[in-house]
């Protein structure tokens, strides 16, 4: 599938909302019927072996055009350009596959884990499957991006090794981000987010797309082959190795 839509734009009110809340959406990338077509391709990618990087679920935009096309859909990139400017680089893509029984993803801020200097990054999280409270949708705490949350060691029942310190969290403020297949949200590196264990019998797949601006240097790399890709505009800083998107 190729992206054919015109780039989306945000209103001034939406941009203010992103600055105040740390997240925005859900927005529509495509209809649930169209996402069923994408999902067919996504499942084939997830069944295939990546040539040169660590797992089947991370950074498949490096070797599969379908993932690059999905991750750089104009519905996402147009909105990111409104918030971060024209010059955008793709750093990572991560599938979050929560099968029935999958563990909790702890409350966290992404910048705690990432080798970025400075840690300025925009994420889009795309619902590949329907994502509901029942099958552990993403949750965020509005306005939480205005503070840095201390992170501590997480328990065995969590997916990550570190989690946001519960003493500094007000989870009563949390918002459930239920999404139909084909919808997505935007958030930033400090927005506190989480998902419950998947207590349902329904799988939930999301694709997280990580986009940086050229002033951000990636300090360590997932693999020697993992370069960034220019999504739009220019790279006037030249701080990172840049490669071309896959052709097929
Ligand atoms: O999909 C989830 O449950 C968590 C996603 C997440 O932590 C992220 O996109 O940074």
py3Dmol code that shows the C-alpha trace and the ligand (Angstrom):
import py3Dmol

protein = """\
ATOM      1  CA  UNK A   1       0.000   0.000   0.000  1.00  0.00           C
ATOM      2  CA  UNK A   2       1.230   3.488  -0.691  1.00  0.00           C
ATOM      3  CA  UNK A   3       0.260   6.707   1.019  1.00  0.00           C
ATOM      4  CA  UNK A   4      -1.751   8.904  -1.302  1.00  0.00           C
ATOM      5  CA  UNK A   5      -3.462  11.294   1.107  1.00  0.00           C
ATOM      6  CA  UNK A   6      -2.760  14.982   1.278  1.00  0.00           C
ATOM      7  CA  UNK A   7      -0.747  15.962   4.349  1.00  0.00           C
ATOM      8  CA  UNK A   8      -2.933  16.751   7.332  1.00  0.00           C
ATOM      9  CA  UNK A   9      -2.640  19.979   9.294  1.00  0.00           C
ATOM     10  CA  UNK A  10      -3.403  20.931  12.882  1.00  0.00           C
ATOM     11  CA  UNK A  11      -5.374  23.957  13.992  1.00  0.00           C
ATOM     12  CA  UNK A  12      -3.800  26.483  16.349  1.00  0.00           C
ATOM     13  CA  UNK A  13      -6.089  25.162  19.114  1.00  0.00           C
ATOM     14  CA  UNK A  14      -4.867  21.600  18.530  1.00  0.00           C
ATOM     15  CA  UNK A  15      -1.234  22.703  18.661  1.00  0.00           C
ATOM     16  CA  UNK A  16      -1.913  24.509  21.952  1.00  0.00           C
ATOM     17  CA  UNK A  17      -3.618  21.394  23.253  1.00  0.00           C
ATOM     18  CA  UNK A  18      -0.561  19.288  22.419  1.00  0.00           C
ATOM     19  CA  UNK A  19       1.659  21.741  24.300  1.00  0.00           C
ATOM     20  CA  UNK A  20      -0.677  21.743  27.302  1.00  0.00           C
ATOM     21  CA  UNK A  21      -1.577  18.058  27.454  1.00  0.00           C
ATOM     22  CA  UNK A  22       1.448  16.319  25.903  1.00  0.00           C
ATOM     23  CA  UNK A  23      -0.701  14.254  23.558  1.00  0.00           C
ATOM     24  CA  UNK A  24      -3.221  14.729  20.777  1.00  0.00           C
ATOM     25  CA  UNK A  25      -5.787  12.550  19.049  1.00  0.00           C
ATOM     26  CA  UNK A  26      -7.046  10.046  18.168  1.00  0.00           C
ATOM     27  CA  UNK A  27      -6.852  10.978  14.502  1.00  0.00           C
ATOM     28  CA  UNK A  28      -7.753   8.850  11.492  1.00  0.00           C
ATOM     29  CA  UNK A  29      -4.986   7.458   9.308  1.00  0.00           C
ATOM     30  CA  UNK A  30      -7.376   5.113   7.506  1.00  0.00           C
ATOM     31  CA  UNK A  31     -10.689   3.337   7.980  1.00  0.00           C
ATOM     32  CA  UNK A  32     -10.924   0.012   9.886  1.00  0.00           C
ATOM     33  CA  UNK A  33     -11.527  -1.682   6.489  1.00  0.00           C
ATOM     34  CA  UNK A  34      -8.361  -0.148   5.032  1.00  0.00           C
ATOM     35  CA  UNK A  35      -6.438  -1.089   8.185  1.00  0.00           C
ATOM     36  CA  UNK A  36      -7.533  -4.710   7.644  1.00  0.00           C
ATOM     37  CA  UNK A  37      -5.520  -4.577   4.371  1.00  0.00           C
ATOM     38  CA  UNK A  38      -2.503  -3.015   6.094  1.00  0.00           C
ATOM     39  CA  UNK A  39      -2.824  -5.616   8.888  1.00  0.00           C
ATOM     40  CA  UNK A  40      -2.520  -8.431   6.375  1.00  0.00           C
ATOM     41  CA  UNK A  41       0.830  -6.975   5.288  1.00  0.00           C
ATOM     42  CA  UNK A  42       1.896  -6.181   8.863  1.00  0.00           C
ATOM     43  CA  UNK A  43       1.298  -9.780   9.960  1.00  0.00           C
ATOM     44  CA  UNK A  44       3.390 -11.026   7.034  1.00  0.00           C
ATOM     45  CA  UNK A  45       6.216  -8.673   8.077  1.00  0.00           C
ATOM     46  CA  UNK A  46       5.983  -9.844  11.694  1.00  0.00           C
ATOM     47  CA  UNK A  47       6.233 -13.454  10.482  1.00  0.00           C
ATOM     48  CA  UNK A  48       9.372 -12.715   8.471  1.00  0.00           C
ATOM     49  CA  UNK A  49      12.950 -12.473   9.686  1.00  0.00           C
ATOM     50  CA  UNK A  50      14.699  -9.101   9.514  1.00  0.00           C
ATOM     51  CA  UNK A  51      18.003  -9.360   7.655  1.00  0.00           C
ATOM     52  CA  UNK A  52      20.308  -7.559  10.012  1.00  0.00           C
ATOM     53  CA  UNK A  53      18.711  -6.292  13.194  1.00  0.00           C
ATOM     54  CA  UNK A  54      17.720  -7.760  16.487  1.00  0.00           C
ATOM     55  CA  UNK A  55      14.028  -8.619  16.583  1.00  0.00           C
ATOM     56  CA  UNK A  56      11.063  -9.075  14.298  1.00  0.00           C
ATOM     57  CA  UNK A  57       9.101  -6.351  16.059  1.00  0.00           C
ATOM     58  CA  UNK A  58      11.455  -3.369  16.102  1.00  0.00           C
ATOM     59  CA  UNK A  59      12.587  -1.115  13.260  1.00  0.00           C
ATOM     60  CA  UNK A  60      10.992  -3.048  10.439  1.00  0.00           C
ATOM     61  CA  UNK A  61      10.787   0.239   8.496  1.00  0.00           C
ATOM     62  CA  UNK A  62      14.479  -0.454   7.828  1.00  0.00           C
ATOM     63  CA  UNK A  63      13.760  -3.530   5.717  1.00  0.00           C
ATOM     64  CA  UNK A  64      10.079  -3.338   4.731  1.00  0.00           C
ATOM     65  CA  UNK A  65       8.583  -0.581   2.587  1.00  0.00           C
ATOM     66  CA  UNK A  66       5.117  -1.415   3.898  1.00  0.00           C
ATOM     67  CA  UNK A  67       6.168  -0.399   7.421  1.00  0.00           C
ATOM     68  CA  UNK A  68       7.936   2.723   6.145  1.00  0.00           C
ATOM     69  CA  UNK A  69       4.785   3.701   4.188  1.00  0.00           C
ATOM     70  CA  UNK A  70       2.514   3.120   7.175  1.00  0.00           C
ATOM     71  CA  UNK A  71       4.810   4.986   9.566  1.00  0.00           C
ATOM     72  CA  UNK A  72       5.191   7.981   7.261  1.00  0.00           C
ATOM     73  CA  UNK A  73       1.570   8.325   6.209  1.00  0.00           C
ATOM     74  CA  UNK A  74       0.765  12.002   5.481  1.00  0.00           C
ATOM     75  CA  UNK A  75      -1.940  11.909   8.181  1.00  0.00           C
ATOM     76  CA  UNK A  76       0.859  11.491  10.753  1.00  0.00           C
ATOM     77  CA  UNK A  77       3.689  13.430   9.184  1.00  0.00           C
ATOM     78  CA  UNK A  78       1.608  16.486   8.264  1.00  0.00           C
ATOM     79  CA  UNK A  79       0.571  16.838  11.900  1.00  0.00           C
ATOM     80  CA  UNK A  80       4.103  16.292  13.194  1.00  0.00           C
ATOM     81  CA  UNK A  81       5.343  18.991  10.800  1.00  0.00           C
ATOM     82  CA  UNK A  82       2.846  21.439  12.323  1.00  0.00           C
ATOM     83  CA  UNK A  83       4.354  20.763  15.753  1.00  0.00           C
ATOM     84  CA  UNK A  84       8.063  20.230  14.996  1.00  0.00           C
ATOM     85  CA  UNK A  85       8.670  21.879  11.604  1.00  0.00           C
ATOM     86  CA  UNK A  86       9.411  20.475   8.141  1.00  0.00           C
ATOM     87  CA  UNK A  87      12.752  18.813   8.903  1.00  0.00           C
ATOM     88  CA  UNK A  88      11.937  15.355  10.248  1.00  0.00           C
ATOM     89  CA  UNK A  89      13.961  12.159  10.580  1.00  0.00           C
ATOM     90  CA  UNK A  90      12.751   8.644  11.326  1.00  0.00           C
ATOM     91  CA  UNK A  91      14.639   7.049  14.227  1.00  0.00           C
ATOM     92  CA  UNK A  92      12.721   3.944  15.268  1.00  0.00           C
ATOM     93  CA  UNK A  93       9.496   1.989  14.817  1.00  0.00           C
ATOM     94  CA  UNK A  94       8.295  -0.405  17.517  1.00  0.00           C
ATOM     95  CA  UNK A  95       5.440  -2.862  17.410  1.00  0.00           C
ATOM     96  CA  UNK A  96       3.680  -3.350  20.746  1.00  0.00           C
ATOM     97  CA  UNK A  97       1.989  -6.719  20.440  1.00  0.00           C
ATOM     98  CA  UNK A  98      -0.165  -7.590  23.421  1.00  0.00           C
ATOM     99  CA  UNK A  99      -1.512 -11.106  23.091  1.00  0.00           C
ATOM    100  CA  UNK A 100      -4.104 -12.302  25.649  1.00  0.00           C
ATOM    101  CA  UNK A 101      -2.324 -12.507  29.006  1.00  0.00           C
ATOM    102  CA  UNK A 102       0.422 -10.019  28.035  1.00  0.00           C
ATOM    103  CA  UNK A 103       2.037  -8.185  30.949  1.00  0.00           C
ATOM    104  CA  UNK A 104       1.537  -4.590  32.057  1.00  0.00           C
ATOM    105  CA  UNK A 105       3.628  -1.855  30.461  1.00  0.00           C
ATOM    106  CA  UNK A 106       4.514   0.315  33.446  1.00  0.00           C
ATOM    107  CA  UNK A 107       3.824   4.019  33.724  1.00  0.00           C
ATOM    108  CA  UNK A 108       6.827   5.710  32.155  1.00  0.00           C
ATOM    109  CA  UNK A 109       8.296   8.602  30.204  1.00  0.00           C
ATOM    110  CA  UNK A 110      10.107   7.463  27.057  1.00  0.00           C
ATOM    111  CA  UNK A 111      13.045   9.852  27.454  1.00  0.00           C
ATOM    112  CA  UNK A 112      14.121   7.868  30.549  1.00  0.00           C
ATOM    113  CA  UNK A 113      15.256   4.994  28.328  1.00  0.00           C
ATOM    114  CA  UNK A 114      16.505   6.588  25.149  1.00  0.00           C
ATOM    115  CA  UNK A 115      20.002   7.551  23.910  1.00  0.00           C
ATOM    116  CA  UNK A 116      18.984  10.903  22.450  1.00  0.00           C
ATOM    117  CA  UNK A 117      20.706  14.243  22.985  1.00  0.00           C
ATOM    118  CA  UNK A 118      18.745  16.401  23.412  1.00  0.00           C
ATOM    119  CA  UNK A 119      15.790  14.043  24.071  1.00  0.00           C
ATOM    120  CA  UNK A 120      13.238  15.686  21.785  1.00  0.00           C
ATOM    121  CA  UNK A 121      11.068  13.182  19.975  1.00  0.00           C
ATOM    122  CA  UNK A 122       7.569  12.870  18.656  1.00  0.00           C
ATOM    123  CA  UNK A 123       5.796   9.515  18.771  1.00  0.00           C
ATOM    124  CA  UNK A 124       2.746   8.392  16.860  1.00  0.00           C
ATOM    125  CA  UNK A 125       1.010   5.264  18.132  1.00  0.00           C
ATOM    126  CA  UNK A 126      -1.103   3.604  15.428  1.00  0.00           C
ATOM    127  CA  UNK A 127      -3.844   1.097  16.288  1.00  0.00           C
ATOM    128  CA  UNK A 128      -3.296  -1.905  14.021  1.00  0.00           C
ATOM    129  CA  UNK A 129      -5.913  -3.905  15.954  1.00  0.00           C
ATOM    130  CA  UNK A 130      -8.841  -2.355  17.757  1.00  0.00           C
ATOM    131  CA  UNK A 131      -7.538  -1.016  21.061  1.00  0.00           C
ATOM    132  CA  UNK A 132      -9.995  -0.844  23.958  1.00  0.00           C
ATOM    133  CA  UNK A 133      -9.985  -0.843  27.759  1.00  0.00           C
ATOM    134  CA  UNK A 134     -10.793  -4.547  27.512  1.00  0.00           C
ATOM    135  CA  UNK A 135      -7.634  -5.469  25.568  1.00  0.00           C
ATOM    136  CA  UNK A 136      -5.303  -2.997  27.328  1.00  0.00           C
ATOM    137  CA  UNK A 137      -5.379   0.243  25.362  1.00  0.00           C
ATOM    138  CA  UNK A 138      -2.761   2.911  25.853  1.00  0.00           C
ATOM    139  CA  UNK A 139      -3.368   5.274  28.774  1.00  0.00           C
ATOM    140  CA  UNK A 140      -1.793   8.701  29.271  1.00  0.00           C
ATOM    141  CA  UNK A 141      -1.717  11.293  32.037  1.00  0.00           C
ATOM    142  CA  UNK A 142      -2.620  14.682  30.525  1.00  0.00           C
ATOM    143  CA  UNK A 143      -0.121  17.431  31.352  1.00  0.00           C
ATOM    144  CA  UNK A 144       2.412  14.950  32.786  1.00  0.00           C
ATOM    145  CA  UNK A 145       5.011  16.015  30.187  1.00  0.00           C
ATOM    146  CA  UNK A 146       5.687  19.213  32.127  1.00  0.00           C
ATOM    147  CA  UNK A 147       7.689  17.370  34.802  1.00  0.00           C
ATOM    148  CA  UNK A 148      10.414  14.755  34.831  1.00  0.00           C
ATOM    149  CA  UNK A 149       9.270  11.595  36.569  1.00  0.00           C
ATOM    150  CA  UNK A 150      11.886   9.647  38.590  1.00  0.00           C
ATOM    151  CA  UNK A 151      12.127   6.026  37.404  1.00  0.00           C
ATOM    152  CA  UNK A 152      12.829   3.044  39.655  1.00  0.00           C
ATOM    153  CA  UNK A 153      13.368  -0.699  39.142  1.00  0.00           C
ATOM    154  CA  UNK A 154      10.187  -2.395  37.899  1.00  0.00           C
ATOM    155  CA  UNK A 155       8.797  -5.726  39.113  1.00  0.00           C
ATOM    156  CA  UNK A 156       8.907  -9.025  37.216  1.00  0.00           C
ATOM    157  CA  UNK A 157       5.256  -8.546  36.296  1.00  0.00           C
ATOM    158  CA  UNK A 158       6.133  -5.556  34.083  1.00  0.00           C
ATOM    159  CA  UNK A 159       7.402  -5.504  30.503  1.00  0.00           C
ATOM    160  CA  UNK A 160      10.155  -2.915  31.148  1.00  0.00           C
ATOM    161  CA  UNK A 161      13.030  -3.075  33.652  1.00  0.00           C
ATOM    162  CA  UNK A 162      12.312   0.457  34.938  1.00  0.00           C
ATOM    163  CA  UNK A 163       9.062   2.241  35.718  1.00  0.00           C
ATOM    164  CA  UNK A 164       7.904   5.659  36.839  1.00  0.00           C
ATOM    165  CA  UNK A 165       8.029   6.018  40.650  1.00  0.00           C
ATOM    166  CA  UNK A 166       4.397   5.572  41.854  1.00  0.00           C
ATOM    167  CA  UNK A 167       5.021   8.183  44.581  1.00  0.00           C
ATOM    168  CA  UNK A 168       5.218  10.841  41.863  1.00  0.00           C
ATOM    169  CA  UNK A 169       2.206   9.678  39.822  1.00  0.00           C
ATOM    170  CA  UNK A 170      -1.452  10.561  40.018  1.00  0.00           C
ATOM    171  CA  UNK A 171      -2.994   7.699  38.064  1.00  0.00           C
ATOM    172  CA  UNK A 172      -6.489   8.994  38.818  1.00  0.00           C
ATOM    173  CA  UNK A 173      -5.806  11.566  36.100  1.00  0.00           C
ATOM    174  CA  UNK A 174      -5.226   8.825  33.492  1.00  0.00           C
ATOM    175  CA  UNK A 175      -7.144   8.880  30.225  1.00  0.00           C
ATOM    176  CA  UNK A 176      -7.926   5.705  28.242  1.00  0.00           C
ATOM    177  CA  UNK A 177      -7.033   6.106  24.578  1.00  0.00           C
ATOM    178  CA  UNK A 178      -9.383   3.660  22.938  1.00  0.00           C
ATOM    179  CA  UNK A 179      -8.822   3.510  19.187  1.00  0.00           C
ATOM    180  CA  UNK A 180     -10.445   1.902  16.200  1.00  0.00           C
ATOM    181  CA  UNK A 181      -8.084   0.128  13.775  1.00  0.00           C
ATOM    182  CA  UNK A 182      -6.481   2.866  11.656  1.00  0.00           C
ATOM    183  CA  UNK A 183      -6.586   5.582  14.310  1.00  0.00           C
ATOM    184  CA  UNK A 184      -3.478   7.059  15.935  1.00  0.00           C
ATOM    185  CA  UNK A 185      -2.396   9.503  18.612  1.00  0.00           C
ATOM    186  CA  UNK A 186       0.643  11.750  18.981  1.00  0.00           C
ATOM    187  CA  UNK A 187       2.636  12.224  22.188  1.00  0.00           C
ATOM    188  CA  UNK A 188       6.080  13.388  23.228  1.00  0.00           C
ATOM    189  CA  UNK A 189       9.115  12.028  25.076  1.00  0.00           C
ATOM    190  CA  UNK A 190       7.855  13.154  28.517  1.00  0.00           C
ATOM    191  CA  UNK A 191       4.165  12.225  28.298  1.00  0.00           C
ATOM    192  CA  UNK A 192       3.580   9.621  31.026  1.00  0.00           C
ATOM    193  CA  UNK A 193       1.883   6.554  29.540  1.00  0.00           C
ATOM    194  CA  UNK A 194       1.058   2.948  30.364  1.00  0.00           C
ATOM    195  CA  UNK A 195      -1.008  -0.110  29.460  1.00  0.00           C
ATOM    196  CA  UNK A 196      -2.651  -2.699  31.703  1.00  0.00           C
ATOM    197  CA  UNK A 197      -2.047  -6.433  31.343  1.00  0.00           C
ATOM    198  CA  UNK A 198      -4.175  -7.778  28.502  1.00  0.00           C
ATOM    199  CA  UNK A 199      -6.887  -9.555  30.489  1.00  0.00           C
ATOM    200  CA  UNK A 200      -9.039 -10.182  27.397  1.00  0.00           C
ATOM    201  CA  UNK A 201      -8.925 -12.884  24.755  1.00  0.00           C
ATOM    202  CA  UNK A 202      -8.274 -10.258  22.035  1.00  0.00           C
ATOM    203  CA  UNK A 203      -4.833  -9.450  20.669  1.00  0.00           C
ATOM    204  CA  UNK A 204      -3.851  -5.781  20.553  1.00  0.00           C
ATOM    205  CA  UNK A 205      -1.135  -4.549  18.199  1.00  0.00           C
ATOM    206  CA  UNK A 206       0.058  -0.942  18.047  1.00  0.00           C
ATOM    207  CA  UNK A 207       2.865   0.499  15.934  1.00  0.00           C
ATOM    208  CA  UNK A 208       4.840   3.297  17.586  1.00  0.00           C
ATOM    209  CA  UNK A 209       6.660   5.635  15.193  1.00  0.00           C
ATOM    210  CA  UNK A 210       9.567   7.691  16.603  1.00  0.00           C
ATOM    211  CA  UNK A 211      10.475  10.864  14.776  1.00  0.00           C
ATOM    212  CA  UNK A 212      13.248  13.323  15.672  1.00  0.00           C
ATOM    213  CA  UNK A 213      14.394  16.722  14.437  1.00  0.00           C
ATOM    214  CA  UNK A 214      17.907  17.155  13.003  1.00  0.00           C
ATOM    215  CA  UNK A 215      19.344  18.781  16.173  1.00  0.00           C
ATOM    216  CA  UNK A 216      18.900  15.435  18.021  1.00  0.00           C
ATOM    217  CA  UNK A 217      21.916  13.143  18.009  1.00  0.00           C
ATOM    218  CA  UNK A 218      21.339   9.420  18.476  1.00  0.00           C
ATOM    219  CA  UNK A 219      24.161   8.430  20.849  1.00  0.00           C
ATOM    220  CA  UNK A 220      23.968   4.656  20.523  1.00  0.00           C
ATOM    221  CA  UNK A 221      22.554   2.544  17.753  1.00  0.00           C
ATOM    222  CA  UNK A 222      20.337  -0.531  17.738  1.00  0.00           C
ATOM    223  CA  UNK A 223      22.631  -2.140  15.189  1.00  0.00           C
ATOM    224  CA  UNK A 224      25.402  -0.997  12.831  1.00  0.00           C
ATOM    225  CA  UNK A 225      22.833  -0.931  10.012  1.00  0.00           C
ATOM    226  CA  UNK A 226      20.408   1.254  11.911  1.00  0.00           C
ATOM    227  CA  UNK A 227      20.703   4.687  10.347  1.00  0.00           C
ATOM    228  CA  UNK A 228      18.016   7.368  10.359  1.00  0.00           C
ATOM    229  CA  UNK A 229      15.866   8.185   7.335  1.00  0.00           C
ATOM    230  CA  UNK A 230      14.853  11.615   6.099  1.00  0.00           C
ATOM    231  CA  UNK A 231      11.068  11.873   6.153  1.00  0.00           C
ATOM    232  CA  UNK A 232      10.727  15.472   5.000  1.00  0.00           C
ATOM    233  CA  UNK A 233      12.643  18.721   4.680  1.00  0.00           C
ATOM    234  CA  UNK A 234      16.439  18.815   5.153  1.00  0.00           C
ATOM    235  CA  UNK A 235      19.080  17.711   7.630  1.00  0.00           C
ATOM    236  CA  UNK A 236      21.100  20.914   8.143  1.00  0.00           C
ATOM    237  CA  UNK A 237      22.867  19.521  11.247  1.00  0.00           C
ATOM    238  CA  UNK A 238      24.297  16.296   9.801  1.00  0.00           C
ATOM    239  CA  UNK A 239      24.659  14.726  13.281  1.00  0.00           C
ATOM    240  CA  UNK A 240      23.413  11.260  12.365  1.00  0.00           C
ATOM    241  CA  UNK A 241      24.045   8.681   9.673  1.00  0.00           C
ATOM    242  CA  UNK A 242      21.226   8.798   7.140  1.00  0.00           C
ATOM    243  CA  UNK A 243      20.107   5.972   4.876  1.00  0.00           C
ATOM    244  CA  UNK A 244      17.435   5.485   2.229  1.00  0.00           C
ATOM    245  CA  UNK A 245      14.014   3.905   2.883  1.00  0.00           C
ATOM    246  CA  UNK A 246      13.567   0.326   1.594  1.00  0.00           C
ATOM    247  CA  UNK A 247      12.378  -0.087  -2.009  1.00  0.00           C
ATOM    248  CA  UNK A 248      10.127  -3.105  -1.371  1.00  0.00           C
TER     249      UNK A 248
END
"""
ligand_1 = """\
10
LIG
O 1.600 -0.108 23.490
C 1.802 0.033 24.695
O 1.148 -0.544 25.536
C 2.915 0.943 25.182
C 3.477 1.819 24.121
C 4.639 2.624 24.568
O 5.110 2.528 25.675
C 5.214 3.575 23.617
O 4.755 3.655 22.468
O 6.168 4.291 23.992
"""
view = py3Dmol.view(width=600, height=400)
view.addModel(protein, "pdb")
view.setStyle({"model": 0}, {"cartoon": {"style": "trace"}})
view.addModel(ligand_1, "xyz")
view.setStyle({"model": 1}, {"stick": {}})
view.zoomTo()
view.show()
